[in-house]
Amino acid sequence: MSTTLDLADLALEANRELEHASALEVMGWAAETFGSGLVVTSSMADTVMVHLAEQVAPGIDVVFLDTGYHFAETIGTRDAVAATLPLTVVNVRPELSVAEQDERYGPDLFARDPDLCCALRKVGPLRDALTGYDAWATGLRRAETRDRVIAPVVGWDADKQRVKVSPLARWSAEDVDRYIAENNVLVNPLQSDGYPSIGCWPCTRRVSPGEDPRSGRWAGTGKTECGIHR
Protein backbone atom coordinates (compact mmCIF):
# COMPACT_ATOMS: atom_id res chain seq x y z
CA MET A 1 0.00 0.00 0.00
CA SER A 2 1.26 3.50 -0.81
CA THR A 3 1.90 5.98 1.98
CA THR A 4 -0.90 8.23 3.21
CA LEU A 5 0.89 11.33 1.91
CA ASP A 6 1.37 9.80 -1.54
CA LEU A 7 -2.30 8.82 -1.80
CA ALA A 8 -3.55 12.19 -0.56
CA ASP A 9 -1.40 14.01 -3.13
CA LEU A 10 -2.55 11.60 -5.84
CA ALA A 11 -6.19 12.32 -5.00
CA LEU A 12 -5.67 16.09 -5.17
CA GLU A 13 -3.98 15.90 -8.57
CA ALA A 14 -6.51 13.45 -9.98
CA ASN A 15 -9.41 15.60 -8.87
CA ARG A 16 -8.05 18.55 -10.85
CA GLU A 17 -7.62 16.39 -13.93
CA LEU A 18 -10.90 14.47 -13.73
CA GLU A 19 -13.41 17.09 -12.56
CA HIS A 20 -15.01 17.22 -16.02
CA ALA A 21 -14.37 13.62 -17.06
CA SER A 22 -17.24 11.21 -17.64
CA ALA A 23 -18.24 8.80 -14.90
CA LEU A 24 -16.90 5.88 -16.92
CA GLU A 25 -13.58 7.69 -17.43
CA VAL A 26 -13.30 8.31 -13.69
CA MET A 27 -14.01 4.66 -12.94
CA GLY A 28 -11.51 3.63 -15.58
CA TRP A 29 -8.83 5.83 -14.02
CA ALA A 30 -9.54 4.36 -10.58
CA ALA A 31 -9.40 0.79 -11.86
CA GLU A 32 -6.16 1.40 -13.74
CA THR A 33 -4.56 3.26 -10.83
CA PHE A 34 -5.52 0.98 -7.95
CA GLY A 35 -6.24 -2.42 -9.52
CA SER A 36 -7.29 -4.88 -6.82
CA GLY A 37 -6.79 -2.08 -4.29
CA LEU A 38 -10.08 -0.53 -5.46
CA VAL A 39 -13.43 -1.48 -3.98
CA VAL A 40 -16.94 -0.24 -4.81
CA THR A 41 -19.64 0.36 -2.22
CA SER A 42 -23.33 0.08 -3.04
CA SER A 43 -26.52 0.46 -1.01
CA MET A 44 -28.42 -1.40 -3.75
CA ALA A 45 -30.95 1.40 -4.19
CA ASP A 46 -29.88 1.15 -7.82
CA THR A 47 -26.93 -0.52 -9.48
CA VAL A 48 -25.50 2.32 -11.55
CA MET A 49 -22.15 2.21 -9.72
CA VAL A 50 -21.73 -1.52 -10.06
CA HIS A 51 -22.72 -1.35 -13.73
CA LEU A 52 -19.99 1.25 -14.31
CA ALA A 53 -17.44 -0.72 -12.31
CA GLU A 54 -17.93 -4.08 -13.97
CA GLN A 55 -17.29 -2.50 -17.38
CA VAL A 56 -13.77 -1.40 -16.44
CA ALA A 57 -12.91 -3.91 -13.71
CA PRO A 58 -14.72 -7.25 -14.12
CA GLY A 59 -14.68 -9.23 -10.89
CA ILE A 60 -14.26 -6.13 -8.73
CA ASP A 61 -15.27 -6.36 -5.06
CA VAL A 62 -18.54 -4.60 -4.20
CA VAL A 63 -19.15 -3.98 -0.51
CA PHE A 64 -22.74 -4.13 0.73
CA LEU A 65 -23.39 -3.14 4.35
CA ASP A 66 -25.87 -5.71 5.62
CA THR A 67 -27.22 -3.78 8.61
CA GLY A 68 -29.83 -6.34 9.61
CA TYR A 69 -32.53 -3.72 9.02
CA HIS A 70 -32.78 -3.73 5.23
CA PHE A 71 -36.00 -4.04 3.26
CA ALA A 72 -36.47 -7.45 1.66
CA GLU A 73 -36.36 -5.72 -1.74
CA THR A 74 -32.88 -4.38 -1.01
CA ILE A 75 -31.59 -7.82 -0.09
CA GLY A 76 -33.20 -9.16 -3.25
CA THR A 77 -31.44 -6.54 -5.34
CA ARG A 78 -28.11 -7.46 -3.74
CA ASP A 79 -28.70 -11.13 -4.51
CA ALA A 80 -29.66 -10.35 -8.11
CA VAL A 81 -26.46 -8.35 -8.58
CA ALA A 82 -24.37 -11.20 -7.17
CA ALA A 83 -26.09 -13.70 -9.46
CA THR A 84 -26.05 -11.75 -12.73
CA LEU A 85 -23.03 -9.40 -12.86
CA PRO A 86 -19.32 -10.26 -13.19
CA LEU A 87 -18.24 -8.96 -9.80
CA THR A 88 -17.83 -10.11 -6.21
CA VAL A 89 -20.40 -8.93 -3.67
CA VAL A 90 -18.81 -8.67 -0.22
CA ASN A 91 -21.58 -8.83 2.38
CA VAL A 92 -20.43 -6.92 5.47
CA ARG A 93 -22.26 -7.37 8.76
CA PRO A 94 -21.85 -5.40 12.00
CA GLU A 95 -20.05 -6.92 14.97
CA LEU A 96 -23.37 -7.18 16.83
CA SER A 97 -26.51 -8.78 15.47
CA VAL A 98 -29.74 -6.79 15.89
CA ALA A 99 -30.64 -8.97 18.89
CA GLU A 100 -27.21 -8.49 20.46
CA GLN A 101 -27.41 -4.74 19.91
CA ASP A 102 -30.86 -4.67 21.53
CA GLU A 103 -29.49 -6.56 24.52
CA ARG A 104 -26.52 -4.24 24.96
CA TYR A 105 -28.09 -0.87 24.14
CA GLY A 106 -31.81 -1.50 24.56
CA PRO A 107 -34.40 -2.10 21.84
CA ASP A 108 -34.98 0.26 18.93
CA LEU A 109 -31.70 2.14 19.21
CA PHE A 110 -32.44 3.55 15.76
CA ALA A 111 -35.31 5.56 17.28
CA ARG A 112 -33.51 6.72 20.43
CA ASP A 113 -30.02 7.39 19.07
CA PRO A 114 -29.93 7.03 15.28
CA ASP A 115 -26.37 8.38 15.08
CA LEU A 116 -25.08 5.62 17.33
CA CYS A 117 -27.10 2.99 15.48
CA CYS A 118 -25.61 4.13 12.15
CA ALA A 119 -22.13 4.18 13.68
CA LEU A 120 -22.50 0.59 14.88
CA ARG A 121 -24.21 -0.83 11.81
CA LYS A 122 -22.74 1.21 8.94
CA VAL A 123 -19.84 3.54 9.67
CA GLY A 124 -17.71 1.18 11.76
CA PRO A 125 -18.31 -1.89 9.58
CA LEU A 126 -17.40 0.04 6.43
CA ARG A 127 -14.18 1.34 7.96
CA ASP A 128 -13.23 -2.23 8.85
CA ALA A 129 -14.25 -3.53 5.42
CA LEU A 130 -11.94 -1.06 3.67
CA THR A 131 -8.87 -2.58 5.30
CA GLY A 132 -6.56 -3.80 2.54
CA TYR A 133 -7.87 -1.39 -0.09
CA ASP A 134 -6.26 1.88 -1.18
CA ALA A 135 -9.41 3.44 -2.63
CA TRP A 136 -13.18 3.12 -2.53
CA ALA A 137 -15.68 4.19 -5.17
CA THR A 138 -19.07 5.45 -4.11
CA GLY A 139 -22.25 6.72 -5.77
CA LEU A 140 -22.17 10.02 -3.86
CA ARG A 141 -23.77 12.90 -5.80
CA ARG A 142 -23.48 16.62 -5.02
CA ALA A 143 -27.13 17.24 -5.85
CA GLU A 144 -28.45 14.92 -3.14
CA THR A 145 -28.03 17.08 -0.02
CA ARG A 146 -26.49 20.39 1.02
CA ASP A 147 -23.78 18.43 2.84
CA ARG A 148 -22.56 16.96 -0.44
CA VAL A 149 -22.36 20.02 -2.69
CA ILE A 150 -18.58 20.26 -2.51
CA ALA A 151 -17.88 16.55 -2.83
CA PRO A 152 -14.81 16.08 -5.07
CA VAL A 153 -14.78 13.59 -7.93
CA VAL A 154 -11.59 12.23 -6.37
CA GLY A 155 -10.70 13.14 -2.81
CA TRP A 156 -8.79 12.05 0.25
CA ASP A 157 -11.04 10.58 2.96
CA ALA A 158 -9.10 11.52 6.09
CA ASP A 159 -11.51 9.64 8.34
CA LYS A 160 -10.98 6.34 6.54
CA GLN A 161 -7.46 7.10 5.29
CA ARG A 162 -8.40 6.07 1.77
CA VAL A 163 -8.82 7.72 -1.62
CA LYS A 164 -12.53 8.29 -2.21
CA VAL A 165 -13.73 8.20 -5.82
CA SER A 166 -17.16 9.61 -6.69
CA PRO A 167 -17.71 9.16 -10.45
CA LEU A 168 -21.32 10.40 -10.20
CA ALA A 169 -20.50 13.53 -8.19
CA ARG A 170 -21.65 15.92 -10.93
CA TRP A 171 -24.74 13.91 -11.92
CA SER A 172 -28.31 15.10 -11.41
CA ALA A 173 -31.22 12.79 -10.64
CA GLU A 174 -32.14 13.09 -14.32
CA ASP A 175 -28.67 11.89 -15.31
CA VAL A 176 -29.12 8.83 -13.11
CA ASP A 177 -32.55 8.07 -14.57
CA ARG A 178 -31.23 8.48 -18.12
CA TYR A 179 -28.31 6.12 -17.50
CA ILE A 180 -30.64 3.52 -15.99
CA ALA A 181 -33.01 3.69 -18.96
CA GLU A 182 -30.29 3.65 -21.61
CA ASN A 183 -28.40 0.74 -20.06
CA ASN A 184 -31.29 -1.29 -18.62
CA VAL A 185 -29.69 -1.09 -15.18
CA LEU A 186 -31.14 -3.15 -12.35
CA VAL A 187 -33.04 -0.97 -9.86
CA ASN A 188 -34.42 -1.72 -6.40
CA PRO A 189 -38.21 -2.13 -6.89
CA LEU A 190 -38.85 0.21 -3.95
CA GLN A 191 -37.78 3.06 -6.23
CA SER A 192 -41.09 2.77 -8.05
CA ASP A 193 -43.05 2.42 -4.79
CA GLY A 194 -42.41 5.88 -3.33
CA TYR A 195 -38.90 5.33 -1.97
CA PRO A 196 -36.46 7.41 -4.07
CA SER A 197 -33.82 7.17 -1.30
CA ILE A 198 -33.60 3.81 0.43
CA GLY A 199 -32.00 3.06 3.78
CA CYS A 200 -32.93 0.78 6.66
CA TRP A 201 -36.65 0.10 6.90
CA PRO A 202 -37.21 1.54 10.42
CA CYS A 203 -35.75 4.91 9.34
CA THR A 204 -37.13 5.22 5.80
CA ARG A 205 -40.63 6.29 4.76
CA ARG A 206 -42.35 6.86 1.46
CA VAL A 207 -42.00 10.29 -0.14
CA SER A 208 -44.89 12.12 -1.78
CA PRO A 209 -44.51 13.53 -5.31
CA GLY A 210 -42.76 16.89 -5.19
CA GLU A 211 -41.03 16.24 -1.87
CA ASP A 212 -37.26 16.23 -1.45
CA PRO A 213 -36.27 12.67 -2.46
CA ARG A 214 -34.19 12.30 0.72
CA SER A 215 -36.90 13.63 3.05
CA GLY A 216 -37.97 10.08 3.76
CA ARG A 217 -34.65 9.28 5.45
CA TRP A 218 -34.69 9.71 9.25
CA ALA A 219 -37.86 11.76 8.84
CA GLY A 220 -38.61 14.09 11.75
CA THR A 221 -35.18 13.74 13.35
CA GLY A 222 -33.13 16.46 11.64
CA LYS A 223 -30.64 13.77 10.63
CA THR A 224 -29.65 13.76 6.95
CA GLU A 225 -26.53 11.54 6.76
CA CYS A 226 -25.56 8.19 8.28
CA GLY A 227 -22.00 9.36 8.85
CA ILE A 228 -20.25 7.45 6.08
CA HIS A 229 -19.81 10.58 3.97
CA ARG A 230 -18.19 13.16 6.22
C-alpha positions in Angstrom: 0.0 0.0 0.0 1.3 3.5 -0.8 1.9 6.0 2.0 -0.9 8.2 3.2 0.9 11.3 1.9 1.4 9.8 -1.5 -2.3 8.8 -1.8 -3.6 12.2 -0.6 -1.4 14.0 -3.1 -2.5 11.6 -5.8 -6.2 12.3 -5.0 -5.7 16.1 -5.2 -4.0 15.9 -8.6 -6.5 13.5 -10.0 -9.4 15.6 -8.9 -8.1 18.5 -10.8 -7.6 16.4 -13.9 -10.9 14.5 -13.7 -13.4 17.1 -12.6 -15.0 17.2 -16.0 -14.4 13.6 -17.1 -17.2 11.2 -17.6 -18.2 8.8 -14.9 -16.9 5.9 -16.9 -13.6 7.7 -17.4 -13.3 8.3 -13.7 -14.0 4.7 -12.9 -11.5 3.6 -15.6 -8.8 5.8 -14.0 -9.5 4.4 -10.6 -9.4 0.8 -11.9 -6.2 1.4 -13.7 -4.6 3.3 -10.8 -5.5 1.0 -8.0 -6.2 -2.4 -9.5 -7.3 -4.9 -6.8 -6.8 -2.1 -4.3 -10.1 -0.5 -5.5 -13.4 -1.5 -4.0 -16.9 -0.2 -4.8 -19.6 0.4 -2.2 -23.3 0.1 -3.0 -26.5 0.5 -1.0 -28.4 -1.4 -3.8 -30.9 1.4 -4.2 -29.9 1.2 -7.8 -26.9 -0.5 -9.5 -25.5 2.3 -11.6 -22.2 2.2 -9.7 -21.7 -1.5 -10.1 -22.7 -1.3 -13.7 -20.0 1.2 -14.3 -17.4 -0.7 -12.3 -17.9 -4.1 -14.0 -17.3 -2.5 -17.4 -13.8 -1.4 -16.4 -12.9 -3.9 -13.7 -14.7 -7.3 -14.1 -14.7 -9.2 -10.9 -14.3 -6.1 -8.7 -15.3 -6.4 -5.1 -18.5 -4.6 -4.2 -19.1 -4.0 -0.5 -22.7 -4.1 0.7 -23.4 -3.1 4.4 -25.9 -5.7 5.6 -27.2 -3.8 8.6 -29.8 -6.3 9.6 -32.5 -3.7 9.0 -32.8 -3.7 5.2 -36.0 -4.0 3.3 -36.5 -7.5 1.7 -36.4 -5.7 -1.7 -32.9 -4.4 -1.0 -31.6 -7.8 -0.1 -33.2 -9.2 -3.2 -31.4 -6.5 -5.3 -28.1 -7.5 -3.7 -28.7 -11.1 -4.5 -29.7 -10.4 -8.1 -26.5 -8.4 -8.6 -24.4 -11.2 -7.2 -26.1 -13.7 -9.5 -26.0 -11.8 -12.7 -23.0 -9.4 -12.9 -19.3 -10.3 -13.2 -18.2 -9.0 -9.8 -17.8 -10.1 -6.2 -20.4 -8.9 -3.7 -18.8 -8.7 -0.2 -21.6 -8.8 2.4 -20.4 -6.9 5.5 -22.3 -7.4 8.8 -21.9 -5.4 12.0 -20.0 -6.9 15.0 -23.4 -7.2 16.8 -26.5 -8.8 15.5 -29.7 -6.8 15.9 -30.6 -9.0 18.9 -27.2 -8.5 20.5 -27.4 -4.7 19.9 -30.9 -4.7 21.5 -29.5 -6.6 24.5 -26.5 -4.2 25.0 -28.1 -0.9 24.1 -31.8 -1.5 24.6 -34.4 -2.1 21.8 -35.0 0.3 18.9 -31.7 2.1 19.2 -32.4 3.5 15.8 -35.3 5.6 17.3 -33.5 6.7 20.4 -30.0 7.4 19.1 -29.9 7.0 15.3 -26.4 8.4 15.1 -25.1 5.6 17.3 -27.1 3.0 15.5 -25.6 4.1 12.2 -22.1 4.2 13.7 -22.5 0.6 14.9 -24.2 -0.8 11.8 -22.7 1.2 8.9 -19.8 3.5 9.7 -17.7 1.2 11.8 -18.3 -1.9 9.6 -17.4 0.0 6.4 -14.2 1.3 8.0 -13.2 -2.2 8.9 -14.2 -3.5 5.4 -11.9 -1.1 3.7 -8.9 -2.6 5.3 -6.6 -3.8 2.5 -7.9 -1.4 -0.1 -6.3 1.9 -1.2 -9.4 3.4 -2.6 -13.2 3.1 -2.5 -15.7 4.2 -5.2 -19.1 5.4 -4.1 -22.2 6.7 -5.8 -22.2 10.0 -3.9 -23.8 12.9 -5.8 -23.5 16.6 -5.0 -27.1 17.2 -5.9 -28.4 14.9 -3.1 -28.0 17.1 0.0 -26.5 20.4 1.0 -23.8 18.4 2.8 -22.6 17.0 -0.4 -22.4 20.0 -2.7 -18.6 20.3 -2.5 -17.9 16.6 -2.8 -14.8 16.1 -5.1 -14.8 13.6 -7.9 -11.6 12.2 -6.4 -10.7 13.1 -2.8 -8.8 12.0 0.3 -11.0 10.6 3.0 -9.1 11.5 6.1 -11.5 9.6 8.3 -11.0 6.3 6.5 -7.5 7.1 5.3 -8.4 6.1 1.8 -8.8 7.7 -1.6 -12.5 8.3 -2.2 -13.7 8.2 -5.8 -17.2 9.6 -6.7 -17.7 9.2 -10.4 -21.3 10.4 -10.2 -20.5 13.5 -8.2 -21.7 15.9 -10.9 -24.7 13.9 -11.9 -28.3 15.1 -11.4 -31.2 12.8 -10.6 -32.1 13.1 -14.3 -28.7 11.9 -15.3 -29.1 8.8 -13.1 -32.6 8.1 -14.6 -31.2 8.5 -18.1 -28.3 6.1 -17.5 -30.6 3.5 -16.0 -33.0 3.7 -19.0 -30.3 3.6 -21.6 -28.4 0.7 -20.1 -31.3 -1.3 -18.6 -29.7 -1.1 -15.2 -31.1 -3.2 -12.3 -33.0 -1.0 -9.9 -34.4 -1.7 -6.4 -38.2 -2.1 -6.9 -38.8 0.2 -3.9 -37.8 3.1 -6.2 -41.1 2.8 -8.0 -43.1 2.4 -4.8 -42.4 5.9 -3.3 -38.9 5.3 -2.0 -36.5 7.4 -4.1 -33.8 7.2 -1.3 -33.6 3.8 0.4 -32.0 3.1 3.8 -32.9 0.8 6.7 -36.7 0.1 6.9 -37.2 1.5 10.4 -35.7 4.9 9.3 -37.1 5.2 5.8 -40.6 6.3 4.8 -42.4 6.9 1.5 -42.0 10.3 -0.1 -44.9 12.1 -1.8 -44.5 13.5 -5.3 -42.8 16.9 -5.2 -41.0 16.2 -1.9 -37.3 16.2 -1.5 -36.3 12.7 -2.5 -34.2 12.3 0.7 -36.9 13.6 3.0 -38.0 10.1 3.8 -34.6 9.3 5.4 -34.7 9.7 9.2 -37.9 11.8 8.8 -38.6 14.1 11.7 -35.2 13.7 13.4 -33.1 16.5 11.6 -30.6 13.8 10.6 -29.6 13.8 7.0 -26.5 11.5 6.8 -25.6 8.2 8.3 -22.0 9.4 8.9 -20.3 7.4 6.1 -19.8 10.6 4.0 -18.2 13.2 6.2 
